[in-house]
């Protein structure tokens, strides 16, 4: 069995939903077919009840037309990855195959294993510093590391947690955290070292693509200390591996309250100002939206004009419709910690994304509101 998502496998997955999925729900990206919605696994307690609920949610999501699963080793102290592993085992038993599912995770934050240890410093010293995986000078904000040795360690743990041989997308998690403590030139050197490792992991068959999952980095004014320029990041990947580099994904928040990816021309490219989605398209980089409901904050009490633009049954659906329909966004991630969430969100699988006219009407109304 193929050990990663493939064009053939993800196409076959989409074909399972012929007649159920609306046109535009499945999108081609980087030789795969991705659903316009993806399951996120960030929130929740590190306990058995939440573990089982996430597993059930992931199974329901895949059974209902969502084939992008997103996690991070730090989510719920590695337990979210293990919940996904349990879900994948159930899905294989139900007749789905590895090549149909796009499995994504992230590394960069120090995280304990399963629960918070009594003495976290002692745990990290014993687990990492004693083994030479990182030293104190490699850390930023006391919690973030992206050295090759650390990423190698985290990738190995994630593969084991998820029960897969290869990850489809591996993100460096919130790299802009480093910019709180180090200067831009040193940051770019650290990015280069990380990308050299990630290209080697692609060559070793452990990941297919890599990317950056960010929070502030690509949304900031370019003069901000923790702002990142996609052109600088891509240039590093190109210098390492030429046009065949595997930096092909960027993840950032995009929702009704955080629209910068589409509206802020904060990327400077050949002296031209571009939005992040425009810059990404120029570089053949796929944009994934995180926090599509902003942890529920944009899932209720929306202005009337949003309902007028999109219709649909409730504000949560309208907020997801906004994120998945935005030009330049391939998949909108939304946390689904229970089966009922997955089934409710999957109702949009059968709804066509908003048209450009509906979408632009929303912006013109919001500017006038």
JOHUSUL-V807825 format. One record per backbone hydrogen bond with DSSP energy under -0.5 kcal/mol. CO is the residue of the C=O (numbers start at 0). NH is the residue of the N-H. If there is no record, write none. Layout:
# JOHUSUL-V807825
co=[CO,CO]
nh=[NH,NH]
This chain:
# JOHUSUL-V807825
co=[2,5,6,7,8,9,10,11,12,13,14,16,16,21,22,24,26,28,31,31,33,35,36,37,37,38,39,44,46,47,48,49,50,51,52,53,54,55,56,57,58,59,60,60,61,64,66,66,67,68,71,72,73,74,74,75,76,77,78,79,80,81,82,83,84,85,86,87,88,89,90,91,96,96,97,98,100,101,101,102,102,103,104,105,106,107,111,112,118,119,120,121,122,123,123,124,127,128,134,135,139,139,142,143,146,147,148,149,150,151,152,153,154,155,156,157,158,158,166,167,168,168,169,170,170,171,171,171,173,174,175,176,177,177,182,183,184,185,186,187,188,189,190,191,192,193,194,195,196,197,198,199,200,200,201,205,208,209,209,210,211,211,212,215,215,216,220,223,227,228,228,229,230,231,232,233,234,235,236,237,240,241,245,245,247,248,249,250,251,254,257,258,258,259,260,262,263,263,265,266,266,268,271,273,274,275,276,277,278,279,280,285,285,286,286,287,288,289,290,292,293,295,298,302,302,303,304,305,306,313,314,315,316,317,318,319,320,321,322,325,327,327,330,330,331,332,333,337,338,339,340,341,343,344,345,346,347,348,354,355,356,357,358,359,360,361,362,363,364]
nh=[165,9,10,11,12,13,14,15,15,16,17,19,20,24,352,35,33,31,28,33,26,331,67,39,333,69,335,46,50,51,52,53,54,55,56,57,58,59,60,61,62,63,63,65,64,66,68,101,38,103,74,77,76,77,79,78,113,81,82,83,84,85,86,87,88,89,90,91,92,93,95,94,99,100,100,5,102,68,103,167,168,70,170,72,172,144,113,114,122,123,124,125,126,127,128,129,132,131,137,138,142,143,109,139,150,151,152,153,154,155,156,157,158,159,160,161,162,163,207,208,104,170,210,106,172,173,174,212,176,177,178,179,180,181,186,187,188,189,190,191,192,193,194,195,196,197,198,199,200,201,202,203,205,206,204,166,169,247,248,171,213,250,173,218,219,227,223,226,229,231,232,233,234,235,236,237,238,239,240,241,243,244,209,247,285,211,287,213,289,257,254,261,262,263,276,264,265,275,267,268,273,271,268,266,278,279,280,281,282,284,283,249,287,329,330,251,332,253,293,297,296,298,315,305,306,307,308,309,310,317,318,319,320,321,322,323,324,325,325,328,286,329,288,332,37,291,39,341,342,343,344,345,346,347,348,349,350,21,358,359,360,361,362,363,364,365,366,367,368]
